[in-house]
Amino acid sequence: MTELVVDIPNDIAKEMKRARFINWNEKLVKDILFFLNEREIVESILARSKLKEKDVEEIDNIIKRGLFEKYYKTKVSS
């Protein structure tokens, strides 16, 4: 098994010590596996995608514009 050293900020380390019942090694391994599996799924989808970078940017702009109008404009005009 490979050992991994992780630097944890002191304030987070204090909180982790308060939750001694959690197996932090097991938790990190599960989170890493989840991330890797999620990434594999995304890469699989992207490999089959016919979208071009320009298409993705256009969709991104449409979504951001919609979110701006929904959350920002309504609060400014209220």
Phi, psi and omega in degrees: 000142180270141178263139179237130178256128183239130175274123181246130176303148185303319182295324178288320179299322178297317178295321179296322179295328179291336180253058183298337182290346180272131175275095187295327177297311179298318180300314180295319179297317179296318179294322178294316178298318178300313180300314181296319178295318178299317179297320179298319178297314180299315179298323178296317178296315181296325181296331181264354185286144177256003179290142174264164181303321180299319178298317181296317179297321179295316177297318178301315180295321179297315180296313181297320179297317179297317178295319178301312182295323182288315188260326185270309183298321182293326180283325180290319183279347180283000000 
